[in-house]
């Protein structure tokens, strides 16, 4: 069996997953029909690990089809054609389905069933991944094992040390590109001045 066939089998099972609706382990059942969103292949060397689909992504079935995606692609220095080319870019969020909204209309955290159920299988089927962009605290905690009490700013500020780790895949932490982080970006100008240029160089190298 080829690696591609193994990944196809994993994706087939994942897209049929209904754990959060039919057999939830931690929270009440998902109040809407699950629609897992993932972009993966056996050739992509770059993986974007985000949080979970929002309402627009849930409707479109494609990752980052929202203003956050526009900013993220600007950070990466690529356009939509490259971003949605699964042969070059994988997108594996911490939660594959839209988790719903809280009482204030904000998106809930990723469902806790997702990562323990699927991530090991997904990444085992994509051993060619060289760099994971860990966007936000949930992805950073999972991919970096970030110590409790360490905030996002401290984690992202340590990007040079984290990127230099002798690990495969390497992990580069990023803030979420949401407009909610506009204040964070203003308060941390080093992110766009120092990290983003290196990010673009890494992306250009990996997407060939």
Backbone torsions as a table, in degrees:
resi	resn	phi	psi	omega
1	UNK	NA	131.5	-178.4
2	UNK	-81.0	163.7	177.9
3	UNK	-60.3	-37.7	179.3
4	UNK	-62.2	-40.9	178.5
5	UNK	-65.8	-38.5	177.7
6	UNK	-63.5	-44.2	178.3
7	UNK	-64.5	-41.2	177.7
8	UNK	-57.7	-39.7	180.0
9	UNK	-67.4	-41.2	178.9
10	UNK	-63.5	-45.7	-178.9
11	UNK	-65.3	-36.4	177.1
12	UNK	-60.9	-46.5	-180.0
13	UNK	-66.7	-41.5	-177.6
14	UNK	-63.3	-44.0	-178.0
15	UNK	-68.6	-17.0	176.4
16	UNK	-95.1	1.5	-174.8
17	UNK	-66.7	135.1	177.0
18	UNK	-135.9	25.2	-176.6
19	UNK	-56.4	-47.5	-173.6
20	UNK	-68.5	-17.0	176.9
21	UNK	-99.8	-43.0	-172.4
22	UNK	-97.1	-24.7	-178.0
23	UNK	-145.7	56.1	-176.9
24	UNK	-63.6	142.5	-176.5
25	UNK	-102.7	-24.3	-170.9
26	UNK	-124.7	-33.2	-173.0
27	UNK	-129.4	170.6	173.6
28	UNK	-57.4	158.4	-178.7
29	UNK	-57.4	147.1	175.2
30	UNK	-56.9	129.3	-173.5
31	UNK	-79.8	-0.4	-179.6
32	UNK	-136.0	171.7	-179.1
33	UNK	-66.6	125.3	176.8
34	UNK	-62.1	144.5	174.5
35	UNK	-142.4	83.2	-177.0
36	UNK	-59.3	134.3	-179.9
37	UNK	-119.5	120.4	178.9
38	UNK	-152.7	149.8	174.9
39	UNK	-130.5	118.9	-172.9
40	UNK	-152.6	155.1	176.1
41	UNK	-159.1	173.8	177.8
42	UNK	-94.5	9.5	-180.0
43	UNK	-119.4	-22.3	-179.2
44	UNK	-63.6	132.0	177.6
45	UNK	-102.0	-11.9	179.0
46	UNK	-110.3	132.9	178.0
47	UNK	-127.0	130.9	175.9
48	UNK	-101.5	118.7	-179.3
49	UNK	-109.4	100.4	-178.4
50	UNK	-98.0	-154.6	-175.5
51	UNK	-95.3	-78.3	179.2
52	UNK	-164.0	156.8	179.1
53	UNK	-60.3	143.7	170.7
54	UNK	-94.4	-168.7	-176.4
55	UNK	-64.2	-39.9	-178.5
56	UNK	-68.9	-40.1	179.1
57	UNK	-69.5	-37.0	176.2
58	UNK	-59.6	-38.5	-179.6
59	UNK	-73.6	-38.6	-175.2
60	UNK	-84.6	-30.2	-176.1
61	UNK	78.6	8.0	179.0
62	UNK	-122.0	139.3	-176.7
63	UNK	-68.5	143.3	173.2
64	UNK	57.6	38.7	173.0
65	UNK	-91.8	61.1	-177.0
66	UNK	-156.4	175.9	179.9
67	UNK	-57.1	-31.2	176.7
68	UNK	-61.0	-37.3	178.9
69	UNK	-66.0	-36.0	177.8
70	UNK	-61.4	-47.0	179.4
71	UNK	-66.7	-41.5	179.9
72	UNK	-60.4	-44.2	179.6
73	UNK	-65.3	-31.5	175.4
74	UNK	-66.8	-43.2	176.1
75	UNK	-58.7	-42.1	-176.7
76	UNK	-74.9	-21.7	-178.0
77	UNK	75.8	31.4	179.6
78	UNK	-132.3	161.2	179.4
79	UNK	-99.6	-178.9	-177.2
80	UNK	-62.9	-35.9	-178.3
81	UNK	-59.4	-44.4	178.7
82	UNK	-72.9	-43.7	-176.5
83	UNK	-58.3	-40.7	-176.8
84	UNK	-94.4	14.7	172.9
85	UNK	-88.3	98.0	-174.2
86	UNK	-64.9	-17.5	176.4
87	UNK	-68.6	-20.6	-177.8
88	UNK	-115.9	-26.7	-176.5
89	UNK	-132.0	124.1	173.3
90	UNK	-100.6	146.4	176.4
91	UNK	-129.8	111.0	-176.5
92	UNK	-127.3	92.2	-177.3
93	UNK	-74.0	166.1	177.7
94	UNK	-70.7	-30.8	173.0
95	UNK	-125.8	130.8	-173.3
96	UNK	-87.0	-18.4	-178.6
97	UNK	-115.8	151.8	174.6
98	UNK	-58.9	121.5	-173.8
99	UNK	-83.5	-3.9	-176.1
100	UNK	95.6	-177.9	-175.7
101	UNK	-122.9	154.3	177.6
102	UNK	-84.8	-175.1	-175.5
103	UNK	-64.6	-22.1	-179.5
104	UNK	-94.4	2.0	178.7
105	UNK	89.1	5.5	176.8
106	UNK	-86.5	154.4	179.2
107	UNK	-68.7	138.1	175.3
108	UNK	-72.4	162.1	176.5
109	UNK	-63.0	162.5	176.2
110	UNK	-57.0	143.3	176.8
111	UNK	-60.6	136.4	-175.4
112	UNK	-73.4	-13.3	178.3
113	UNK	-72.4	-28.0	-167.3
114	UNK	-64.1	-63.0	-171.5
115	UNK	-59.4	-48.7	180.0
116	UNK	-63.0	-28.8	-178.0
117	UNK	-79.1	-38.6	-166.5
118	UNK	-117.8	-28.8	-168.6
119	UNK	-64.1	-41.0	179.4
120	UNK	-61.1	-42.5	179.5
121	UNK	-66.0	-43.9	-178.0
122	UNK	-62.4	-49.4	-176.1
123	UNK	-73.3	-28.1	174.5
124	UNK	-65.0	-29.4	178.8
125	UNK	-85.0	-4.1	178.0
126	UNK	-128.3	62.5	-177.4
127	UNK	-68.3	-10.0	-178.5
128	UNK	-80.9	-9.2	-180.0
129	UNK	-61.0	128.2	-179.0
130	UNK	-106.3	-28.2	-177.3
131	UNK	-141.5	130.0	174.5
132	UNK	-110.1	125.3	174.1
133	UNK	-92.3	106.5	-176.2
134	UNK	-90.3	103.9	-173.8
135	UNK	-96.2	113.0	177.1
136	UNK	86.9	169.9	-172.2
137	UNK	-64.3	-40.1	-176.2
138	UNK	-63.1	-44.8	178.4
139	UNK	-68.2	-37.3	-179.9
140	UNK	-67.9	-40.7	177.7
141	UNK	-61.1	-39.8	-177.0
142	UNK	-74.6	-49.3	-172.6
143	UNK	-83.7	-21.8	-179.4
144	UNK	-111.1	-14.3	-173.0
145	UNK	60.2	42.8	-175.8
146	UNK	-56.1	132.4	-179.2
147	UNK	-60.1	143.4	177.6
148	UNK	-61.3	139.9	-179.4
149	UNK	92.0	-11.9	177.7
150	UNK	-86.7	120.1	-175.6
151	UNK	-80.1	170.2	-179.6
152	UNK	-60.5	-43.0	-177.7
153	UNK	-60.4	-45.2	179.7
154	UNK	-63.8	-39.8	179.9
155	UNK	-65.8	-49.1	-178.7
156	UNK	-66.1	-36.0	180.0
157	UNK	-64.4	-21.4	178.8
158	UNK	-91.0	22.2	-172.1
159	UNK	-60.6	-34.8	-179.7
160	UNK	-63.9	-46.8	179.0
161	UNK	-65.2	-40.3	180.0
162	UNK	-67.4	-39.4	-179.9
163	UNK	-68.6	-26.2	-178.3
164	UNK	-85.5	-3.4	179.5
165	UNK	-59.5	138.1	177.4
166	UNK	-78.4	65.2	-177.5
167	UNK	-127.4	158.9	173.4
168	UNK	-135.3	122.1	-2.5
169	UNK	-76.1	156.5	170.7
170	UNK	-73.8	157.5	-177.8
171	UNK	-128.3	128.9	177.4
172	UNK	-117.1	117.5	-178.8
173	UNK	-81.5	140.7	177.9
174	UNK	-134.5	152.3	169.5
175	UNK	-73.0	163.6	175.7
176	UNK	-72.2	139.4	-178.8
177	UNK	-77.5	10.5	179.5
178	UNK	-61.7	152.6	175.0
179	UNK	-61.3	-21.7	178.8
180	UNK	-64.0	-17.0	179.5
181	UNK	-98.8	13.3	178.8
182	UNK	-57.8	-41.5	-179.9
183	UNK	-64.9	-40.9	178.4
184	UNK	-60.6	-42.1	-179.6
185	UNK	-65.2	-37.8	177.3
186	UNK	-67.3	-36.6	-178.2
187	UNK	-78.6	-15.8	-177.8
188	UNK	-128.8	67.4	-176.6
189	UNK	-63.7	-18.5	178.2
190	UNK	-61.8	-25.3	-177.9
191	UNK	-60.4	-54.4	-178.1
192	UNK	-76.7	-26.8	-177.9
193	UNK	-79.0	-34.4	-172.7
194	UNK	-114.4	-46.0	-175.8
195	UNK	-77.6	-44.5	-174.8
196	UNK	-58.9	-41.9	177.5
197	UNK	-60.3	-39.1	177.4
198	UNK	-68.1	-39.9	176.4
199	UNK	-56.5	-46.5	-179.5
200	UNK	-63.8	-37.7	177.5
201	UNK	-63.6	-43.8	179.3
202	UNK	-63.9	-44.9	-179.1
203	UNK	-62.3	-45.2	-179.9
204	UNK	-59.9	-40.1	179.9
205	UNK	-66.2	-42.1	-173.4
206	UNK	-77.5	-31.4	-178.7
207	UNK	-87.7	-8.2	173.4
208	UNK	64.6	NA	NA
